[in-house]
Amino acid sequence: MSTLEIKDLHVSVETKEGRKQILKGATLTVHSGETHAIMGPNGSGKSTLAYTLAGHPKYEVDSGQALLDGHDLLKMTPDERAKAGLFLAMQYPVEVPGVSMTNFLRTAKTEVDGKAPAIRQWTKDLNDAMKRLRMDSKFARRSVNEGFSGGEKKRAEVLQLELLKPKFAILDETDSGLDVDALRIVSEGVNRAKENTGMGVLMVTHYTRILKYIKPDIVHVFADGRFVKTGGPELADTLEETGYDQYLPEGANSESALA
Amino acid sequence: MSQKSEVTIPHADPKDPYAFPATMPSSADKEPRSFDPDDFPMPTRKQDDWRFTPIDRMEEFFTVFQPSGLTKVSVSMIDGSEPPADQVSFSRIPMDQAPCGTVLKPSDRAAAVEWASGKQATVVNLRGTLDQPVLVRVDGGGPELDAFHLVIKAEAGTKADLVVEHQGQARLAEGVEIDIGDNSQMSTTFIQEWDKGSKHVGNHRIHLGAEASLRHSVVSLGGDVVRLRMDQDFGGEQGDLNMLGIYFVDPGQHMEHRTMVVHNHPNCKSRVVYKGALDGIGAHTTWVGNALIQPTAPGTDSYELNRNLVLTPGAIADSEPNLEIENGDIIGAGHASSVGRFDDEELFYLQSRGIPEQEARKLVVRGFFGELVEEIDVPSVSGHLMGVIDRRLAAGEDQEMQHVLEEN
């Protein structure tokens, strides 16, 4: 049983107009086996929260804590966080030319586990996982994310999630840009990973569409840099009808997106 | 507004390609061609050929010297076995004896000094079809200045691969003549894995026969100052030249590669692709790619490309392609050049999957070079090269640590 605790997190970024605060006291606790949906308007800071937890250098933590089983994530480099059991499925996975998926996946697996996987078992696990995600086997020979379609990139993210077996997975708008079939395949992959490892899931999304496939236990509304409301799955349905306007501060523009 | 008038296009005299329109041999390359060092002025940074070069770090290569003779050479097949005597012959001959000095002439003062200083040359003669690469191993003779002259001669119709490995500590002036006979299919690969403190100044002179193909690869991964200049011409139609280069430079190192491709016969093809990675403050690379398409070379197809990957700030990459086209009737002549920074987003992505920063950089550099090495379709050569690159990347980790220690 693992716990991810986010305590009163304040985070800023440097912009052309100067330093801008984006997270303004975010607090959340997630346990193994739980699925949390984090919903909110554009620019509310959802992605900032995701990237801050993963350790992207662009985001500067002003105050607050993020603990994984009591260990201070914010003091760790991004690779140390991954080794501690955190995984971020990115909205825009980065292309790495010249590095083959096979080589990348094996290197990542070796680093995360602290030892090289047994080659025969690894090859089998990789092939099985790719088959389940309906990925062509020649995928593995291509460069990381290079020339992948939007849907292929998301499948590749979930493939890594399944292989690396983290304690907590943050899915940053994994549903965006997917057609119905791809959404189902990707969601099945996430559910499978959860079933196999009992990981906790933080699912960042705008839409309720993905919640049909990945059932959240808890739904949060995130607005203006903090969690403003928490409820059960029924909260998502309410949001679908009423939108986010009631959660925005007076005069705020939900499209003033930075994050 | 259309105006019809007869346009007079000046025609060059095909028997005298240098007479018009260009002066000898190219406006990008005004140096003479001569075996006599005194035909070249003492290099200064004001001369085009030397403006990127740290001349004060290689002054000893500009005056005729007494070579130490300590450089060691051995020839074997790449698996260590004896070469077949009927196909590979290896001899040492005086420099004034053919085939020495038969492939072009020195194109700068350092090359002429090497010629004038050397006493003996190593000649490797190849014929027939060889089923595995020939390995020429050159072990540096230490800090004393030496001259080394290598002649590689492939008889007509040869199909072979040759790898020249430079290792150890050296201060070496090197001249290489490569004479590829008609209808041959050859690859020559030159690897520089010099120890710290080494200097290497070389000139490759290449003649490619009619309907012959040559893949000429240069891989420079070690040495404080490495400056290699490649001159080439064709001996007839349908020659196919493929030049490939890889360099990886650490702080304080200067590596310079200059290619001069001359299209002097019709319907020949040339490709020059050089890629380099630079790591740290004061790491310096220079690539100058000259291509000259003479009036005698209609149907030429030529392209040159240079890519530089700057891994950490403070490195300097000079990249200069020069194209001179004196014939309108060609298939193509193009060039591209870039200097790019290692992408922070790539680094974050790899790190977020548990891969530490150092390892992530190595993966990316390996991939950057790997794309190029893959193009060598001789597995024993490409495999060998990736092995050399991996060795260098592994060594880089220790050196990185050394820099940290030195800075503290």
Interface residues (C-beta under 8 A of the other chain):
Chain A: A54 G55 H56 P57 T77 P78 D79 R81 A82 K83 F87 L88 M90 P93 V94 E95 V96 P97 G98 V99 S100 N103 F104 T107 A108 E111 V112 S143 V144 Q160 L164
Chain B: D343 D344 E345 E346 F348 Y349 L350 Q351 S352 R353 G354 I355 P356 E357 E359 A360 L363 V364 R366 G367 F368 F369 G370 E371
